[in-house]
Amino acid sequence: MEQAASNRQQAMNRYLWNAEAGRYENYNFVTGQRISLNDASNAYALWAGVAENSSGNPQAQRILASLTALERRGGLMSSEVMDSKGQWDGAHGWPPDHLVAVLGAERYGFNQFADRLANKWLDTNIKIYRQHGTLPESVDVLTQDIPAPSSDRYPTVVVRGQPFAWNAATCTVMALRNQELEAAP
């Protein structure tokens, strides 16, 4: 199993790592090219523990910088693309990206970033809950509100009084994490 994990890590670095940009990128299997785009999926390399963090190869620190570039007052933008019709682009903040980013940052000792991001996500969702009585499927990290409807994509799932499960779970994990940190000596 260790050899298989090592092979996967080597393949990720060969096909997905952009050393010049300092981030992992998506890969187009049809063209055989990486898609040069900064997006929140970089956090998964930290979460999975595949990023190198040695002085000679500071992948993890460079990934943190790419994630920090996506950070806004309400959390992480999905990507740097603001004019896309895609729901996983721009100001959309998604619960799994936030949870993975917080846990991945902690794994590498980037606790200040993890704390800040967890608090931004919780604060944004508390604000939305107070205003709308629910936790939505995703949030707008610029306005700290439910994303505005668009005819270009399906609407954000919002059911008053019925929180969206993955956001409720993410908020619960982050709140419990914060309680544990506060209780620690």
C-alpha positions, -999 to +999 in steps of 0.1 A: +000+000+000+029+024+007+042+019-028+008+026-043+005+058-022+040+068-033+031+062-070-001+083-066+019+111-051+044+110-079+017+110-105+000+139-088+032+159-089+039+150-125+005+157-139-011+182-115+016+203-098+025+236-114+058+246-098+058+280-114+023+289-100+029+270-068-003+250-068-020+218-080-042+222-110-069+203-127-059+181-156-077+178-190-072+142-201-084+150-236-057+177-243-031+163-219-027+197-203-032+212-168-058+239-165-041+269-152-065+281-125-062+289-088-091+271-071-100+259-036-094+222-046-058+229-038-068+223-002-072+186-008-035+181-013-030+195+023-058+174+037-045+142+021-010+150+032+006+147-003+022+182-003+059+183+005+069+207+032+107+207+033+129+237+029+140+224-004+104+217-016+079+240+002+048+228-017+025+231+013+036+267+019+029+276-017-005+259-016-013+279+015-004+311-004-027+301-033-056+294-009-049+327+009-053+345-024-088+331-026-097+342+009-124+368+013-144+381+043-169+352+041-144+324+034-127+309+004-138+316-031-142+285-052-118+299-078-103+331-092-127+331-121-154+357-115-171+358-149-180+321-151-214+306-152-202+277-132-214+272-097-180+260-085-163+293-096-159+327-082-175+339-050-193+307-043-181+292-010-187+255-006-187+236+027-165+207+017-138+230+004-138+249+037-137+218+059-109+203+039-090+236+039-092+239+077-083+203+083-055+203+057-040+236+071-040+221+106-022+190+093+007+211+082+007+234+112-009+264+094-031+270+125-035+308+120-050+302+086-071+273+098-085+294+127-092+324+106-110+304+079-131+283+104-142+315+121-150+333+088-171+303+077-190+301+110-195+338+112-209+339+076-233+310+082-245+324+116-253+357+098-271+338+070-290+317+096-301+347+115-313+365+083-329+335+065-335+308+091-315+282+073-280+271+062-278+270+024-260+246+001-233+273-006-226+309+003-215+340-014-182+347+004-181+384-009-216+394+004-218+368+032-252+358+020-270+332+000-258+334-036-280+356-059-302+336-083-289+332-118-305+319-150-272+304-160-271+277-133-294+259-110-304+279-079-287+274-046-307+250-025-324+268+004-352+254+025-363+277+053-359+258+086-342+229+070-304+233+069-285+218+040-268+187+054-232+192+043-232+228+055-247+219+088-221+191+092-193+215+083-204+241+107-208+215+135-173+202+129-158+237+129-178+247+160-166+216+179-131+222+167-132+257+181-146+245+214-117+220+217-092+247+210-107+270+236-107+242+262-071+232+255-045+243+281 
